[in-house]
Amino acid sequence: DADVTQTPRNRITKTGKRIMLECSQTKGHDRMYWYRQDPGLGLRLIYYSFDVKDINKGEISDGYSVSRQAQAKFSLSLESAIPNQTALYFCATSSRGLPWEQYFGPGTRLTVT
Amino acid sequence: GQQVMQIPQYQHVQEGEDFTTYCNSSTTLSNIQWYKQRPGGHPVFLIQLVKSGEVKKQKRLTFQFGEAKKNSSLHITATQTTDVGTYFCAEKDNAGNMLTFGGGTRLMVKP
């Protein structure tokens, strides 16, 4: 079984709809992240959490919110989806100490029409 | 915030040719990580470089960290079709909290 799972894997939604992307991990890591990937722009950090009570904004948090329901679960919400939020979304985890390598989930492809 | 520039954006090579991608920053990097993303896949960690002038090898892959810790490179010797994918460098911020990714270099290998 995969260490980091994301649901759904693909989603098409309409402008203005609320949508939630979910991430679960079995690695026992404290740190979890949400990234967005657009062609040519690499991965950009949306939010990150270092434990259940710690939530931090990343580079591009506007239009997004997150919830850390448990150590193993970190969800990303788009309160009112817009077309320019069409992208590939990745969840990642890392341990507290070195080497801080991040383990990525398989991604969710979101299309907002 | 810190910015990491990666070049080239795309590279086509014939199988057997070498390939290099470069990662540059205007500020000193605390460390640099490299990831590979296969087409349709997710990024996978390759290596981390921490020391000035550090060189690490993984089979046909050679990773270097510049003496001034402002640049890094990934060199693949004698590319194979299995090397196809996008290679990202990523820099950890000074506080140790976040990774900032470069835009990636997409490698295509003609058999």
Interface residues (C-beta under 8 A of the other chain):
Chain A: Y35 G40 L41 G42 L43 R44 L45 Y48 F50 N56 G58 E59 F90 P99 W100 E101 Q102 Y103 F104 G105 P106 G107
Chain B: G1 Q6 Q9 Q33 G41 H42 P43 V44 F45 Q48 F88 A90 K92 G96 N97 M98 L99 T100 F101 G102 G103 G104
